């Protein structure tokens, strides 16, 4: 059987998200994979159709085998920046709260740290 390469479509989002998760797992990077997957799925749903994300899928007999993708900074850089910023904020809220809580910070109207002196 031979392999073929084609541009990624929104139908490939589950495969792209799964490959991305596996990449981080293979590198031994701990993450909130469920949250990361949800944020990535949402972002890709807009980024693939508008060209913010460009990906390619290698498949054999219609089954994805591998892929690659990039988010080039072409087009409306402000739009790309806003989307990345929103996605980053969502990830930071999820991942950052436990990190800061471990250092003694608490959720408040202003940043504050509670330390026993």
C-alpha positions in Angstrom: 0.0 0.0 0.0 1.2 3.5 -0.7 0.9 6.7 1.3 -0.7 9.9 0.2 -0.4 13.5 1.6 -3.3 15.9 1.7 -4.2 19.2 3.4 -5.7 18.9 6.8 -9.5 19.5 7.1 -11.8 20.1 10.1 -12.5 16.4 9.9 -8.9 15.7 10.9 -9.2 17.6 14.2 -9.5 14.5 16.4 -6.4 13.0 14.8 -4.4 16.3 15.1 -5.4 16.7 18.7 -4.5 13.0 19.5 -1.2 13.3 17.7 -0.4 16.5 19.6 -1.2 14.9 22.9 0.9 11.9 22.2 3.8 14.1 21.2 3.8 15.8 24.6 3.3 12.4 26.4 6.3 11.0 24.4 8.4 13.9 25.6 7.4 13.2 29.2 5.7 16.6 29.6 2.9 16.5 32.2 -0.2 18.4 31.3 -3.9 18.6 31.8 -4.5 16.7 28.5 -8.3 16.9 28.6 -8.2 20.7 28.9 -5.4 21.0 26.3 -7.5 18.8 23.9 -10.6 20.9 24.4 -8.8 24.2 23.8 -7.0 22.8 20.8 -10.2 21.4 19.2 -11.9 24.8 19.6 -9.0 26.7 18.2 -8.5 24.3 15.2 -12.2 24.5 14.3 -11.7 28.2 13.4 -8.0 28.1 12.5 -8.2 25.4 9.8 -11.0 27.0 7.7 -9.5 30.5 7.9 -5.9 29.4 7.2 -4.4 30.4 10.5 -3.4 26.7 10.9 -2.1 24.8 7.9 -1.7 21.1 8.3 -1.0 18.1 6.2 -2.1 14.5 6.8 -0.2 11.4 5.7 -2.7 8.6 5.1 -2.8 5.1 3.8 -6.1 3.7 2.5 -7.9 6.6 4.0 -6.5 6.1 7.5 -4.3 8.9 9.0 -0.8 7.7 9.8 1.0 11.0 10.6 0.8 14.7 10.1 2.4 18.0 10.4 1.1 21.5 10.8 2.0 25.1 11.5 0.3 28.3 12.4 2.1 30.8 10.0 2.0 34.4 11.0 0.6 35.4 7.6 -2.7 37.1 7.0 -4.2 39.2 9.8 -1.5 39.0 12.5 -3.9 40.7 15.0 -6.5 38.0 14.6 -3.8 35.3 15.0 -2.5 37.0 18.0 -5.9 37.4 19.6 -6.7 33.7 19.1 -3.4 32.6 20.5 -3.8 35.0 23.4 -7.3 33.6 24.3 -6.1 30.0 24.0 -3.0 30.8 26.1 -5.1 32.5 28.8 -7.5 29.5 29.0 -4.5 27.2 29.4 -2.9 29.4 32.0 -6.1 29.6 34.1 -6.3 25.8 34.2 -2.6 25.0 34.6 -1.5 28.1 36.5 -3.9 28.0 39.4 -2.4 24.8 40.8 1.1 26.0 40.3 0.5 29.3 42.1 -1.6 27.7 44.8 1.4 25.5 45.6 3.5 28.6 46.0 1.1 30.1 48.5 -1.0 32.4 46.2 -4.7 32.5 46.6 -7.5 33.6 44.3 -8.4 37.2 45.2 -9.4 40.5 43.5 -5.7 41.4 43.4 -2.6 39.2 43.3 -1.6 38.3 46.8 0.5 35.7 48.5 -0.2 34.2 52.0 2.9 33.3 53.8 3.4 32.3 57.4 6.2 34.5 58.8 
